[in-house]
Amino acid sequence: MVADPGQDFEGGAFTTPELDGSSSTPEFGKGDALFFVSHKFHNVRPVTAGTRNVLVAELWAGPSSRCEHRCESQDCALSGCELAAAMP
């Protein structure tokens, strides 16, 4: 995070939906980094004031995948995708 929550912006919480229907909202501030597998569904709530600046980097290792959900299946056909099956 390159902005200071509560000073540079309001709102804009990072959230991930969980399999039990709840949401996880990790708290982090300016200078903190958040690492997670990017195929995990995630979003940012609306920023209500100010500007929320972040730096995003994706690191990938291994074979290419044709799955638009970036699952580990090499021949995902969406209907058989373990990630697509978990979508609400």
Summary of the structure (lengths in Angstrom):
residues: 88
radius of gyration: 15.7
end to end distance: 28.3
largest distance: 45.9
contacts: 163
relative contact order: 0.23
helix: 5%
strand: 18%
